Amino acid sequence: MLSEHDLRTRLAEALHDQADPVTGDGVDAVGIFARAVRRRQHRRTVVRVTSVLAAAALLAGAWALRPWPARSPGSPAPGYGPPGLLLAAAVVRPQPAPAADNGLPSYYAIADHGRPVAEIRRSATGKLLSRVPLPPGIDPKLSQIAAGRPGTFVLALASFPRTRFYLLHVSADGRSARLAPLSVPRLPAGDYVSALAVSPDGRTLAVALQVGSQHGAVEVVRLATGAVRTWATARTGQPTALSWAGHELGFFWQDVKPAATSAAGLWTLDTTAPGRNLMSGRRILPASVGGDSVQTALLGPGGRTAIASVTYDGTRHVGAGTVVGGIVEVSARTGHPLRTLLAEHAAYSADPVHPGWYVTACELPAIDGSGAHLLVSCDRFGRLDRARFTPLPGSSPQTAVAAAW
């Protein structure tokens, strides 16, 4: 079985000379991987990769689950417990609902990747409060959303070949919402947004960009003036999953390089420091840690910790009770795991062709301003409040989701 980094590399090599049928450019292996990671984290389709091209098709639309040798669901598993370093952090006991829900935002917003709409839903129950159609011609699969000042969300909406920005105004009770163009410079044709984040004071918008087919950049826009500052890099790859902690901006870098030379992982960027080099900051957490693969990570609001969605990607056998994925809090200073906020256990499949235990993963769309309330999407979409998970409607399970609160 190829490791994730080897698969990335082979995909890049196999697709290097292939033409994109829409743009005419070379196929963007980084973009395919970035989009596929979001999809593959939540698919339970059991398949066997028999070639690099099959792997490319798989990554573009299915979450390949890795089977280990068959074992009946009731039998003990060798190596019981978490097999990776990050997932070894102690699992937090969920707090009672009243304490867990303290400070819960009133509502959350979903930019549905399957339909051209934005929805406002009550955080406590997921009840639909209001729905706003997106402008005609929008490709919902590329929609991005971030919470702004109270009662507002910023959306990046793509209509080939342009991406434009909008402000979603929401009433205090969430029962009415309207969409209006935002005075932010349009992106060059062919550039796409992979993540958004509004600064804690609501004055600055950070935009993670896929530039062309192989490179990425981050723009920071002053919303009052439209002034833009850009950080770029000569490295091939793409920034995703933006998060603010004061004037520091966190971004998760994805690339297709082998683990030894990869820059993938959670980085911080001091937006007040001079310079234009995106990689001038510090990498807090690499994307591969002792058999655990970090799918994405966000800085906590105070900047002292980070929250990561993690999947076991090693070769040890897993079985009943083994923690193979979840949401882990890590130290932003050392990158060491502090505690596991949500543990995903190995799932068993009785498929007669490929029976065995399987690994699932989690997506981490958003953290609220307090850092206590997360939106996550594992086998189910929902909220994670002080280690207490509550399933919510608004996003189909096992699919990518753009959500914020």
C-alpha positions in Angstrom: 0.0 0.0 0.0 1.5 3.4 -1.0 1.9 5.9 1.7 0.0 9.2 1.3 3.1 11.1 0.4 4.2 8.5 -2.2 0.7 8.6 -3.7 0.9 12.4 -3.9 4.2 12.2 -5.7 3.2 9.5 -8.1 0.0 11.4 -8.9 2.0 14.5 -9.7 4.3 12.6 -12.0 1.5 10.7 -13.7 -0.6 13.8 -14.3 2.2 16.2 -15.2 1.6 16.2 -18.9 -2.1 15.7 -19.0 -4.3 18.6 -20.1 -7.1 20.0 -18.1 -10.2 19.7 -20.3 -11.6 23.0 -19.0 -8.6 25.3 -18.8 -6.3 23.6 -21.3 -3.6 23.8 -18.6 -1.7 20.8 -17.1 -3.8 18.9 -14.6 -3.3 20.4 -11.2 -2.2 17.5 -9.0 -2.0 19.7 -6.0 -5.5 21.0 -6.5 -6.9 17.6 -7.2 -5.3 16.3 -4.0 -6.5 19.3 -2.0 -10.1 18.9 -3.1 -9.9 15.1 -2.9 -8.6 15.2 0.7 -11.8 17.0 1.7 -13.9 14.5 -0.2 -12.0 11.3 0.7 -12.1 12.0 4.4 -15.8 11.2 4.5 -16.4 8.5 1.8 -16.8 4.9 2.9 -16.5 3.3 -0.5 -14.3 0.3 -0.4 -12.0 0.1 -3.4 -8.6 -1.3 -4.3 -6.1 1.0 -6.1 -4.6 -0.9 -9.0 -2.8 1.9 -10.8 -1.8 5.5 -10.6 -4.6 6.5 -12.9 -7.0 4.6 -10.8 -5.7 6.4 -7.8 -6.2 9.7 -9.6 -9.8 8.9 -10.3 -10.2 7.7 -6.7 -8.8 10.8 -5.2 -11.0 13.0 -7.4 -14.2 11.4 -6.1 -13.9 8.8 -3.4 -12.5 8.2 0.1 -10.4 5.0 -0.2 -10.5 3.2 3.1 -7.5 1.1 4.0 -8.4 -2.5 5.0 -6.4 -4.6 7.4 -6.6 -8.4 7.5 -10.1 -9.6 8.3 -11.0 -10.2 11.9 -14.4 -10.8 13.4 -15.9 -7.7 15.1 -15.7 -9.3 18.5 -12.2 -10.5 18.4 -9.3 -8.7 20.1 -7.0 -6.5 18.0 -3.2 -6.5 18.2 -1.9 -3.1 19.3 -5.1 -2.1 21.0 -5.2 1.7 21.4 -4.0 4.6 19.3 -1.2 3.5 16.9 0.0 7.0 16.0 1.8 9.7 18.0 -0.8 12.5 17.8 -3.7 10.2 18.4 -2.0 8.9 21.5 -3.1 12.0 23.4 -5.6 11.3 26.1 -9.3 11.5 25.1 -11.2 14.2 26.9 -14.3 13.2 28.8 -17.2 15.2 27.3 -18.8 17.7 29.6 -22.5 17.7 30.4 -24.6 19.4 27.8 -25.3 22.6 29.7 -21.6 23.2 30.4 -20.6 22.1 26.9 -23.1 24.4 25.2 -22.2 27.5 27.2 -21.4 30.4 24.8 -22.7 28.4 21.8 -23.1 30.7 18.8 -26.8 31.3 17.9 -26.5 30.0 14.3 -24.1 28.6 11.7 -23.9 29.2 8.0 -23.5 26.5 5.3 -22.4 27.2 1.8 -23.7 23.9 0.4 -21.2 22.3 -2.0 -24.0 20.4 -3.7 -26.5 23.2 -4.3 -26.1 26.9 -5.2 -27.5 28.2 -1.8 -26.3 29.4 1.5 -28.3 28.3 4.6 -28.5 29.8 8.1 -29.3 27.1 10.8 -29.8 27.2 14.5 -26.7 26.0 16.3 -28.5 24.2 19.1 -30.7 22.1 16.8 -29.7 22.6 13.2 -33.2 23.9 12.4 -33.2 25.8 9.1 -33.8 29.5 9.7 -33.2 31.1 6.3 -31.9 30.2 2.8 -30.3 32.5 0.3 -29.8 31.6 -3.4 -26.3 32.2 -4.7 -25.9 34.3 -7.9 -26.5 32.5 -11.2 -23.7 30.6 -12.7 -21.9 29.9 -9.4 -20.1 26.6 -9.1 -21.1 25.5 -5.6 -18.3 23.0 -5.3 -15.8 25.9 -5.1 -17.8 28.0 -2.5 -15.9 29.2 0.6 -17.3 30.9 3.6 -15.9 32.6 6.8 -17.5 34.4 9.7 -17.0 38.2 9.9 -18.3 40.7 12.4 -21.5 39.6 14.3 -24.3 39.0 11.8 -22.1 38.8 8.8 -20.3 36.1 6.7 -17.9 36.6 3.8 -18.3 34.3 0.8 -16.0 33.6 -2.2 -18.1 32.3 -5.1 -16.6 31.1 -8.4 -18.2 31.4 -11.8 -15.5 30.2 -14.3 -13.1 31.8 -14.8 -13.7 34.5 -12.1 -14.1 34.4 -8.4 -16.0 37.2 -6.6 -16.5 38.1 -3.0 -19.8 38.7 -1.2 -21.1 39.7 2.2 -23.9 37.8 3.7 -25.9 39.9 6.2 -27.9 37.9 8.8 -30.5 39.2 11.2 -30.0 38.7 14.9 -32.5 35.8 15.0 -31.1 34.3 11.8 -34.5 34.3 10.1 -33.6 36.7 7.4 -30.4 37.0 5.3 -29.3 38.9 2.2 -26.3 38.6 -0.1 -24.5 41.7 -1.4 -21.2 42.2 -3.4 -18.2 43.0 -1.3 -15.8 45.8 -2.3 -12.8 43.5 -2.6 -10.7 43.4 -5.8 -11.6 40.5 -8.1 -9.1 37.7 -8.6 -7.3 37.2 -11.9 -9.0 34.8 -14.1 -7.9 31.2 -13.3 -7.1 31.9 -9.6 -9.3 30.1 -7.1 -9.9 30.6 -3.4 -9.1 27.6 -1.2 -9.9 29.2 2.2 -11.1 32.5 3.8 -10.7 34.0 7.3 -11.8 37.3 8.8 -9.5 38.8 11.4 -10.8 39.0 15.0 -11.5 42.8 14.7 -13.5 42.2 11.5 -11.3 44.7 9.5 -9.2 42.3 7.5 -9.9 39.4 5.2 -7.3 36.7 4.5 -7.6 34.8 1.3 -5.8 31.5 0.4 -5.3 31.2 -3.3 -4.5 28.5 -5.8 -2.5 30.5 -8.4 -2.3 28.7 -11.8 -1.8 25.0 -11.7 1.0 24.6 -9.2 1.5 27.5 -6.9 -0.3 29.2 -4.0 -0.4 32.5 -2.3 -2.1 34.4 0.6 -3.7 37.8 0.2 -4.7 40.0 3.2 -7.2 42.7 2.3 -8.2 45.7 4.3 -11.9 45.7 4.0 -12.3 49.5 4.5 -9.9 50.5 1.8 -9.5 47.4 -0.5 -5.7 47.6 0.0 -4.1 44.2 -0.6 -0.9 42.7 0.6 0.3 39.4 -0.9 2.6 36.7 0.3 3.8 34.1 -2.3 6.4 31.3 -2.6 8.3 29.5 -5.3 7.4 26.2 -3.7 4.7 24.1 -5.5 1.7 23.6 -3.4 -1.4 25.3 -2.0 -2.4 27.1 1.3 -5.7 26.1 2.8 -7.5 26.3 6.2 -6.8 29.9 7.3 -7.1 31.0 10.9 -6.3 34.2 12.8 -4.7 34.6 16.3 -4.2 38.3 16.8 -2.0 39.5 13.9 -0.7 36.1 13.2 -2.3 34.1 10.4 -2.3 30.4 10.4 -2.5 28.4 7.1 -2.3 24.8 6.3 0.1 24.1 3.4 -0.4 21.1 1.1 2.1 19.8 -1.4 2.9 16.6 -3.3 6.5 16.2 -2.2 8.0 13.2 -0.3 7.8 13.5 3.5 11.6 14.3 3.8 11.3 17.4 1.7 7.6 18.3 2.1 6.7 21.7 3.7 3.1 20.4 4.3 1.5 21.3 7.6 0.3 24.1 9.8 2.3 27.4 9.4 2.1 30.8 11.0 2.6 34.1 9.3 3.2 37.4 11.1 1.2 39.8 8.9 2.9 42.8 10.5 6.4 41.8 9.6 8.1 43.0 6.5 8.6 40.7 3.5 6.5 38.8 0.9 7.7 35.3 1.5 4.8 33.0 2.5 7.1 30.5 4.1 8.9 33.0 6.2 7.1 32.0 9.3 7.2 28.9 11.4 5.8 25.5 10.8 3.9 24.5 14.0 2.9 21.0 12.9 4.0 18.9 10.0 1.4 17.0 8.0 2.9 13.6 8.9 3.7 12.7 12.5 4.7 9.2 13.4 2.2 7.4 11.3 -0.5 10.0 11.8 -1.6 12.2 8.9 -2.8 15.7 9.6 -5.6 16.5 7.2 -5.9 20.1 8.2 -5.4 22.3 11.3 -6.5 25.7 12.6 -4.9 28.0 15.1 -6.8 28.5 18.3 -8.0 32.1 18.9 -5.3 32.8 21.5 -2.5 31.3 19.4 -1.2 29.1 22.1 -2.8 25.9 20.8 -4.0 24.5 17.4 -6.8 22.1 16.5 -6.0 19.4 14.0 -8.0 16.8 12.2 -5.9 13.6 12.2 -6.0 10.2 10.5 -3.8 7.2 11.1 -1.8 6.6 8.0 0.8 4.0 9.2 1.2 0.3 8.7 0.2 -1.2 12.1 -2.8 -3.4 12.4 -5.9 -1.9 13.9 -9.0 -3.4 15.3 -11.9 -3.0 17.6 -11.5 0.0 19.9 -8.4 1.4 18.1 -8.5 5.2 17.7 -7.7 5.8 14.1 -8.7 9.4 13.6 -10.2 12.4 15.3 -9.8 16.0 16.4 -6.6 16.6 18.4 -5.5 19.8 20.3 -1.8 20.4 20.0 0.7 23.0 21.5 1.4 25.8 19.0 4.8 26.2 20.6 6.0 22.5 20.4 3.5 20.8 18.1 3.1 18.1 20.7 -0.4 16.7 21.2 -2.2 17.9 24.4 -5.5 16.0 24.2 -7.9 14.3 21.9 -11.3 16.2 21.7 -13.0 13.6 19.5 -11.9 10.0 18.8 -12.9 8.1 15.8 -12.5 4.3 16.1 -11.8 1.7 13.5 -14.9 0.6 11.6 -15.4 -3.0 10.6 -16.6 -4.0 7.1 -18.0 -7.5 6.3 -17.5 -6.9 2.6 -16.7 -10.5 1.3 -14.2 -9.1 -1.1 -12.2 -6.8 1.3 -13.4 -7.6 4.8 -11.5 -5.9 7.7 -11.1 -2.9 9.8 -11.1 0.5 8.2 -9.8 4.0 8.9 -12.0 7.1 8.7 -11.1 10.7 9.0 -12.5 14.1 10.0 -12.8 17.5 8.4 -12.6 20.7 10.5 -14.5 23.6 8.8 -14.6 26.1 11.7 -13.7 27.2 15.2 -15.8 29.9 17.0 -14.2 33.0 18.5 -13.9 31.4 21.9 -12.2 28.2 20.7 -14.7 26.1 22.6 -17.1 25.3 19.7 -16.0 23.5 16.6 -17.8 22.5 13.4 -16.6 19.1 12.3 -17.5 16.5 9.7 -16.5 12.9 10.4 -19.0 10.1 9.6 -21.5 12.8 10.6 -21.5 16.6 10.4 -22.0 18.3 13.7 -20.6 20.5 16.4 -18.0 19.6 19.0 -18.5 21.6 22.2 -15.8 21.0 24.8 -15.4 17.4 23.6 -19.1 16.8 23.4 -20.3 15.9 19.8 -23.8 16.8 18.6 -24.9 15.8 15.1 -26.4 18.5 13.0 -28.2 18.8 9.6 -27.2 21.0 6.8 -24.5 18.9 5.3 -24.6 15.4 3.9 -22.3 13.0 5.7 -19.0 11.9 4.0 -18.9 15.0 1.8 -16.9 18.3 1.8 -18.5 21.2 3.5 -18.0 25.0 3.7 -19.4 26.1 7.0 -18.8 28.8 9.6 -20.2 30.4 12.8 
